[in-house]
Amino acid sequence: MQFLVRMLSGESESNPSSKRTITFLAFLLLAVAFFSELFFEKKVSPQTFDAITYIVLGGLGFTASEKFTKKETSK
């Protein structure tokens, strides 16, 4: 559980990052949709699958871009 909390947290340990949380939940939905089509033959519409994929890719891009931006230091 601590690993999940640390993964979803932003810069501070007490506040989880909403971008990481939404991206992680969208990734879980994407995985469920993929496995339901693969093993259970439940069809997910391609538009839904694409939309969730774009959310995951966008969230990963925004989260990764945080590492390369300059942070303002308070004086």
Protein Blocks (a to p, Z undefined) as FASTA:
>chain_A
ZZmmmmmpcfbmklccfklmmmmmmmmmmmmmmmmmmmnopacdfklmmmmmmmmmmmmm
mmmmmmmpccdddZZ
